[in-house]
Protein backbone atom coordinates (compact mmCIF):
# COMPACT_ATOMS: atom_id res chain seq x y z
CA UNK A 1 0.00 0.00 0.00
CA UNK A 2 1.03 3.56 -0.70
CA UNK A 3 -0.16 6.80 0.89
CA UNK A 4 0.40 10.18 -0.73
CA UNK A 5 0.97 13.63 0.77
CA UNK A 6 0.54 16.70 -1.42
CA UNK A 7 3.49 19.09 -1.11
CA UNK A 8 3.97 22.71 -1.97
CA UNK A 9 7.11 23.75 -3.76
CA UNK A 10 8.78 25.14 -0.61
CA UNK A 11 7.91 21.97 1.34
CA UNK A 12 10.08 19.68 -0.78
CA UNK A 13 13.58 20.90 0.21
CA UNK A 14 12.51 21.16 3.86
CA UNK A 15 11.16 17.61 3.94
CA UNK A 16 14.18 16.22 2.12
CA UNK A 17 16.71 18.09 4.25
CA UNK A 18 20.38 18.69 3.57
CA UNK A 19 21.77 15.65 1.76
CA UNK A 20 18.46 13.89 2.46
CA UNK A 21 18.95 14.03 6.26
CA UNK A 22 15.32 14.75 7.16
CA UNK A 23 13.93 12.09 4.83
CA UNK A 24 16.36 9.48 6.19
CA UNK A 25 15.52 10.41 9.78
CA UNK A 26 11.78 10.00 9.18
CA UNK A 27 12.34 6.69 7.41
CA UNK A 28 14.46 5.35 10.27
CA UNK A 29 11.81 6.38 12.77
CA UNK A 30 8.74 5.00 10.98
CA UNK A 31 10.18 2.11 8.98
CA UNK A 32 8.34 3.38 5.91
CA UNK A 33 9.94 4.39 2.63
CA UNK A 34 9.48 8.00 1.44
CA UNK A 35 9.60 8.86 -2.25
CA UNK A 36 9.58 12.66 -2.48
CA UNK A 37 8.83 14.33 -5.79
CA UNK A 38 8.34 17.99 -6.67
CA UNK A 39 4.70 18.10 -5.53
CA UNK A 40 4.09 14.80 -3.74
CA UNK A 41 5.50 12.41 -1.17
CA UNK A 42 4.67 8.73 -1.54
CA UNK A 43 4.79 6.67 1.67
CA UNK A 44 5.30 2.92 1.32
CA UNK A 45 5.14 0.33 4.10
CA UNK A 46 2.82 -1.43 6.48
CA UNK A 47 -0.24 0.34 7.83
CA UNK A 48 1.51 1.09 11.14
CA UNK A 49 4.65 2.35 9.38
CA UNK A 50 2.63 4.55 7.04
CA UNK A 51 0.63 5.97 9.93
CA UNK A 52 3.78 6.91 11.85
CA UNK A 53 5.35 8.41 8.73
CA UNK A 54 2.24 10.46 7.89
CA UNK A 55 2.07 11.82 11.45
CA UNK A 56 5.77 12.73 11.42
CA UNK A 57 5.51 14.38 7.98
CA UNK A 58 2.50 16.47 9.07
CA UNK A 59 4.24 17.75 12.22
CA UNK A 60 7.55 18.33 10.43
CA UNK A 61 5.95 20.49 7.74
CA UNK A 62 4.12 22.55 10.39
CA UNK A 63 7.46 23.30 12.07
CA UNK A 64 8.86 24.92 8.92
CA UNK A 65 9.77 28.57 9.53
CA UNK A 66 9.15 28.15 13.27
CA UNK A 67 5.46 27.43 12.88
CA UNK A 68 3.44 26.01 15.77
CA UNK A 69 2.12 22.46 15.70
CA UNK A 70 -1.64 22.06 15.42
CA UNK A 71 -2.63 18.61 16.67
CA UNK A 72 -4.98 16.91 19.09
CA UNK A 73 -2.44 16.70 21.93
CA UNK A 74 -4.89 15.02 24.29
CA UNK A 75 -5.39 12.26 21.74
CA UNK A 76 -1.63 12.04 21.22
CA UNK A 77 -1.05 11.56 24.95
CA UNK A 78 -3.53 8.66 24.98
CA UNK A 79 -1.46 6.73 22.44
CA UNK A 80 0.57 3.80 23.74
CA UNK A 81 3.61 4.81 21.67
CA UNK A 82 3.82 8.36 23.06
CA UNK A 83 5.60 9.66 26.16
CA UNK A 84 5.79 13.23 27.39
CA UNK A 85 8.29 15.23 29.38
CA UNK A 86 7.64 18.74 30.77
CA UNK A 87 10.84 20.70 30.14
CA UNK A 88 11.55 23.91 32.12
CA UNK A 89 11.31 26.79 29.67
CA UNK A 90 14.79 28.07 30.54
CA UNK A 91 16.30 24.80 29.32
CA UNK A 92 14.28 24.33 26.12
CA UNK A 93 16.77 26.13 23.90
CA UNK A 94 19.66 24.17 25.40
CA UNK A 95 17.84 20.88 24.73
CA UNK A 96 16.95 21.91 21.18
CA UNK A 97 20.45 23.06 20.27
CA UNK A 98 21.30 25.32 17.35
CA UNK A 99 18.40 25.05 14.85
CA UNK A 100 17.19 21.94 16.69
CA UNK A 101 20.42 20.03 16.05
CA UNK A 102 20.63 18.42 19.51
CA UNK A 103 17.06 17.12 19.38
CA UNK A 104 17.59 15.81 15.82
CA UNK A 105 20.69 13.92 16.98
CA UNK A 106 18.65 12.26 19.73
CA UNK A 107 16.02 11.28 17.18
CA UNK A 108 18.61 9.65 14.94
CA UNK A 109 20.33 7.93 17.83
CA UNK A 110 17.20 6.45 19.43
CA UNK A 111 14.97 6.15 16.31
CA UNK A 112 12.17 8.29 17.75
CA UNK A 113 10.27 11.40 16.71
CA UNK A 114 10.41 14.35 19.13
CA UNK A 115 8.71 17.74 19.13
CA UNK A 116 7.48 20.47 21.51
CA UNK A 117 4.06 21.94 22.07
CA UNK A 118 5.18 25.57 21.82
CA UNK A 119 1.75 27.10 22.35
CA UNK A 120 0.65 25.77 25.71
CA UNK A 121 2.78 26.47 28.79
CA UNK A 122 2.47 24.32 31.90
CA UNK A 123 3.53 25.23 35.41
CA UNK A 124 6.22 22.97 36.86
CA UNK A 125 8.55 22.85 39.83
CA UNK A 126 11.01 25.20 38.12
CA UNK A 127 8.43 27.55 36.66
CA UNK A 128 6.81 27.52 33.20
CA UNK A 129 7.44 24.38 31.14
CA UNK A 130 6.97 23.24 27.56
CA UNK A 131 5.83 19.68 26.97
CA UNK A 132 8.11 17.46 24.90
CA UNK A 133 6.42 14.65 22.98
CA UNK A 134 8.39 11.52 22.13
CA UNK A 135 6.93 8.94 19.71
CA UNK A 136 8.42 5.49 19.23
CA UNK A 137 8.76 2.06 20.80
CA UNK A 138 8.85 1.90 24.60
CA UNK A 139 12.58 1.11 24.85
CA UNK A 140 13.42 3.83 22.32
CA UNK A 141 11.29 6.40 24.14
CA UNK A 142 12.84 5.53 27.51
CA UNK A 143 16.41 5.84 26.25
CA UNK A 144 15.63 9.12 24.48
CA UNK A 145 13.93 10.55 27.57
CA UNK A 146 16.81 9.49 29.80
CA UNK A 147 19.19 11.44 27.60
CA UNK A 148 16.87 14.45 27.41
CA UNK A 149 16.51 14.47 31.20
CA UNK A 150 20.26 14.37 31.60
CA UNK A 151 20.67 17.37 29.27
CA UNK A 152 18.08 19.33 31.27
CA UNK A 153 19.68 18.29 34.57
CA UNK A 154 23.08 19.50 33.35
CA UNK A 155 21.59 22.87 32.37
CA UNK A 156 19.85 23.28 35.75
CA UNK A 157 22.47 21.90 38.15
CA UNK A 158 25.74 21.60 36.21
CA UNK A 159 25.74 17.86 36.87
CA UNK A 160 25.20 14.79 34.70
CA UNK A 161 24.19 11.55 36.37
CA UNK A 162 24.31 9.33 33.29
CA UNK A 163 21.55 7.13 34.75
CA UNK A 164 21.22 3.84 32.79
CA UNK A 165 17.97 2.83 31.09
CA UNK A 166 15.38 1.25 33.37
CA UNK A 167 13.57 -1.49 31.40
CA UNK A 168 10.56 -1.55 33.77
CA UNK A 169 7.50 0.19 32.31
CA UNK A 170 6.16 3.26 34.07
CA UNK A 171 2.58 3.70 35.20
CA UNK A 172 2.00 6.62 32.84
CA UNK A 173 3.58 8.14 29.78
CA UNK A 174 4.47 11.40 31.54
CA UNK A 175 7.52 12.00 33.72
CA UNK A 176 7.87 13.93 36.92
CA UNK A 177 11.51 14.18 38.00
CA UNK A 178 13.19 15.75 40.99
CA UNK A 179 15.62 18.32 39.60
CA UNK A 180 17.02 19.38 42.98
CA UNK A 181 20.81 19.70 42.65
CA UNK A 182 22.85 17.29 44.68
CA UNK A 183 25.32 18.55 47.25
CA UNK A 184 28.65 19.14 45.62
CA UNK A 185 31.84 17.89 47.15
CA UNK A 186 34.32 20.64 48.08
CA UNK A 187 36.99 21.33 45.53
CA UNK A 188 40.25 19.55 46.31
CA UNK A 189 43.20 21.68 47.34
CA UNK A 190 45.80 22.25 44.70
CA UNK A 191 48.66 19.81 44.83
CA UNK A 192 52.16 21.00 44.04
CA UNK A 193 55.15 18.69 44.35
CA UNK A 194 57.36 21.67 45.08
CA UNK A 195 55.43 22.24 48.29
CA UNK A 196 56.31 18.70 49.42
CA UNK A 197 60.00 19.27 48.81
CA UNK A 198 59.81 22.60 50.63
CA UNK A 199 58.07 20.93 53.58
CA UNK A 200 60.72 18.20 53.67
CA UNK A 201 63.46 20.79 53.89
CA UNK A 202 61.63 22.59 56.68
CA UNK A 203 61.23 19.36 58.64
CA UNK A 204 64.93 18.58 58.19
CA UNK A 205 65.87 22.06 59.35
CA UNK A 206 63.67 21.75 62.41
CA UNK A 207 65.08 18.34 63.22
CA UNK A 208 68.65 19.62 63.01
CA UNK A 209 67.94 22.81 64.90
CA UNK A 210 67.94 25.18 61.95
CA UNK A 211 70.19 25.94 59.03
CA UNK A 212 73.00 27.03 61.36
CA UNK A 213 73.67 23.35 61.98
CA UNK A 214 74.87 23.03 58.41
CA UNK A 215 77.44 25.76 58.89
CA UNK A 216 78.49 24.35 62.29
CA UNK A 217 78.94 20.93 60.82
CA UNK A 218 80.99 22.33 57.94
CA UNK A 219 83.18 24.20 60.45
CA UNK A 220 83.70 21.02 62.44
CA UNK A 221 84.67 19.13 59.31
CA UNK A 222 87.12 21.87 58.40
CA UNK A 223 88.68 21.79 61.87
CA UNK A 224 88.95 17.99 61.71
CA UNK A 225 90.72 18.21 58.37
CA UNK A 226 93.14 20.81 59.76
CA UNK A 227 93.93 18.56 62.74
CA UNK A 228 94.46 15.61 60.42
CA UNK A 229 96.84 17.60 58.27
CA UNK A 230 98.75 18.93 61.32
CA UNK A 231 99.00 15.42 62.77
CA UNK A 232 100.37 14.01 59.52
CA UNK A 233 102.90 16.83 59.29
CA UNK A 234 103.96 16.25 62.85
CA UNK A 235 104.29 12.53 62.30
CA UNK A 236 106.29 13.16 59.16
CA UNK A 237 108.60 15.48 61.04
CA UNK A 238 108.98 12.89 63.75
CA UNK A 239 109.87 10.36 61.08
CA UNK A 240 112.59 12.58 59.69
CA UNK A 241 113.94 13.09 63.21
CA UNK A 242 114.09 9.34 63.80
CA UNK A 243 116.13 8.80 60.62
CA UNK A 244 118.58 11.48 61.67
CA UNK A 245 119.00 9.78 65.02
CA UNK A 246 119.62 6.48 63.29
CA UNK A 247 122.34 7.95 61.05
CA UNK A 248 124.04 9.60 63.99
CA UNK A 249 123.92 6.30 65.87
CA UNK A 250 125.60 4.44 62.98
CA UNK A 251 128.33 7.07 62.69
CA UNK A 252 129.12 6.80 66.34
CA UNK A 253 129.30 3.00 66.14
CA UNK A 254 131.83 3.16 63.29
CA UNK A 255 133.97 5.66 65.18
CA UNK A 256 134.27 3.23 68.01
C-alpha positions in Angstrom: 0.0 0.0 0.0 1.0 3.6 -0.7 -0.2 6.8 0.9 0.4 10.2 -0.7 1.0 13.6 0.8 0.5 16.7 -1.4 3.5 19.1 -1.1 4.0 22.7 -2.0 7.1 23.8 -3.8 8.8 25.1 -0.6 7.9 22.0 1.3 10.1 19.7 -0.8 13.6 20.9 0.2 12.5 21.2 3.9 11.2 17.6 3.9 14.2 16.2 2.1 16.7 18.1 4.3 20.4 18.7 3.6 21.8 15.6 1.8 18.5 13.9 2.5 19.0 14.0 6.3 15.3 14.8 7.2 13.9 12.1 4.8 16.4 9.5 6.2 15.5 10.4 9.8 11.8 10.0 9.2 12.3 6.7 7.4 14.5 5.4 10.3 11.8 6.4 12.8 8.7 5.0 11.0 10.2 2.1 9.0 8.3 3.4 5.9 9.9 4.4 2.6 9.5 8.0 1.4 9.6 8.9 -2.2 9.6 12.7 -2.5 8.8 14.3 -5.8 8.3 18.0 -6.7 4.7 18.1 -5.5 4.1 14.8 -3.7 5.5 12.4 -1.2 4.7 8.7 -1.5 4.8 6.7 1.7 5.3 2.9 1.3 5.1 0.3 4.1 2.8 -1.4 6.5 -0.2 0.3 7.8 1.5 1.1 11.1 4.7 2.3 9.4 2.6 4.6 7.0 0.6 6.0 9.9 3.8 6.9 11.8 5.4 8.4 8.7 2.2 10.5 7.9 2.1 11.8 11.5 5.8 12.7 11.4 5.5 14.4 8.0 2.5 16.5 9.1 4.2 17.7 12.2 7.6 18.3 10.4 5.9 20.5 7.7 4.1 22.5 10.4 7.5 23.3 12.1 8.9 24.9 8.9 9.8 28.6 9.5 9.1 28.1 13.3 5.5 27.4 12.9 3.4 26.0 15.8 2.1 22.5 15.7 -1.6 22.1 15.4 -2.6 18.6 16.7 -5.0 16.9 19.1 -2.4 16.7 21.9 -4.9 15.0 24.3 -5.4 12.3 21.7 -1.6 12.0 21.2 -1.1 11.6 24.9 -3.5 8.7 25.0 -1.5 6.7 22.4 0.6 3.8 23.7 3.6 4.8 21.7 3.8 8.4 23.1 5.6 9.7 26.2 5.8 13.2 27.4 8.3 15.2 29.4 7.6 18.7 30.8 10.8 20.7 30.1 11.6 23.9 32.1 11.3 26.8 29.7 14.8 28.1 30.5 16.3 24.8 29.3 14.3 24.3 26.1 16.8 26.1 23.9 19.7 24.2 25.4 17.8 20.9 24.7 17.0 21.9 21.2 20.4 23.1 20.3 21.3 25.3 17.4 18.4 25.0 14.9 17.2 21.9 16.7 20.4 20.0 16.1 20.6 18.4 19.5 17.1 17.1 19.4 17.6 15.8 15.8 20.7 13.9 17.0 18.6 12.3 19.7 16.0 11.3 17.2 18.6 9.7 14.9 20.3 7.9 17.8 17.2 6.5 19.4 15.0 6.2 16.3 12.2 8.3 17.7 10.3 11.4 16.7 10.4 14.3 19.1 8.7 17.7 19.1 7.5 20.5 21.5 4.1 21.9 22.1 5.2 25.6 21.8 1.7 27.1 22.3 0.6 25.8 25.7 2.8 26.5 28.8 2.5 24.3 31.9 3.5 25.2 35.4 6.2 23.0 36.9 8.6 22.9 39.8 11.0 25.2 38.1 8.4 27.5 36.7 6.8 27.5 33.2 7.4 24.4 31.1 7.0 23.2 27.6 5.8 19.7 27.0 8.1 17.5 24.9 6.4 14.6 23.0 8.4 11.5 22.1 6.9 8.9 19.7 8.4 5.5 19.2 8.8 2.1 20.8 8.9 1.9 24.6 12.6 1.1 24.8 13.4 3.8 22.3 11.3 6.4 24.1 12.8 5.5 27.5 16.4 5.8 26.3 15.6 9.1 24.5 13.9 10.6 27.6 16.8 9.5 29.8 19.2 11.4 27.6 16.9 14.4 27.4 16.5 14.5 31.2 20.3 14.4 31.6 20.7 17.4 29.3 18.1 19.3 31.3 19.7 18.3 34.6 23.1 19.5 33.4 21.6 22.9 32.4 19.9 23.3 35.8 22.5 21.9 38.1 25.7 21.6 36.2 25.7 17.9 36.9 25.2 14.8 34.7 24.2 11.6 36.4 24.3 9.3 33.3 21.5 7.1 34.8 21.2 3.8 32.8 18.0 2.8 31.1 15.4 1.3 33.4 13.6 -1.5 31.4 10.6 -1.5 33.8 7.5 0.2 32.3 6.2 3.3 34.1 2.6 3.7 35.2 2.0 6.6 32.8 3.6 8.1 29.8 4.5 11.4 31.5 7.5 12.0 33.7 7.9 13.9 36.9 11.5 14.2 38.0 13.2 15.8 41.0 15.6 18.3 39.6 17.0 19.4 43.0 20.8 19.7 42.6 22.8 17.3 44.7 25.3 18.6 47.3 28.7 19.1 45.6 31.8 17.9 47.2 34.3 20.6 48.1 37.0 21.3 45.5 40.3 19.6 46.3 43.2 21.7 47.3 45.8 22.2 44.7 48.7 19.8 44.8 52.2 21.0 44.0 55.2 18.7 44.3 57.4 21.7 45.1 55.4 22.2 48.3 56.3 18.7 49.4 60.0 19.3 48.8 59.8 22.6 50.6 58.1 20.9 53.6 60.7 18.2 53.7 63.5 20.8 53.9 61.6 22.6 56.7 61.2 19.4 58.6 64.9 18.6 58.2 65.9 22.1 59.3 63.7 21.8 62.4 65.1 18.3 63.2 68.7 19.6 63.0 67.9 22.8 64.9 67.9 25.2 62.0 70.2 25.9 59.0 73.0 27.0 61.4 73.7 23.3 62.0 74.9 23.0 58.4 77.4 25.8 58.9 78.5 24.4 62.3 78.9 20.9 60.8 81.0 22.3 57.9 83.2 24.2 60.5 83.7 21.0 62.4 84.7 19.1 59.3 87.1 21.9 58.4 88.7 21.8 61.9 88.9 18.0 61.7 90.7 18.2 58.4 93.1 20.8 59.8 93.9 18.6 62.7 94.5 15.6 60.4 96.8 17.6 58.3 98.8 18.9 61.3 99.0 15.4 62.8 100.4 14.0 59.5 102.9 16.8 59.3 104.0 16.2 62.8 104.3 12.5 62.3 106.3 13.2 59.2 108.6 15.5 61.0 109.0 12.9 63.7 109.9 10.4 61.1 112.6 12.6 59.7 113.9 13.1 63.2 114.1 9.3 63.8 116.1 8.8 60.6 118.6 11.5 61.7 119.0 9.8 65.0 119.6 6.5 63.3 122.3 8.0 61.1 124.0 9.6 64.0 123.9 6.3 65.9 125.6 4.4 63.0 128.3 7.1 62.7 129.1 6.8 66.3 129.3 3.0 66.1 131.8 3.2 63.3 134.0 5.7 65.2 134.3 3.2 68.0 
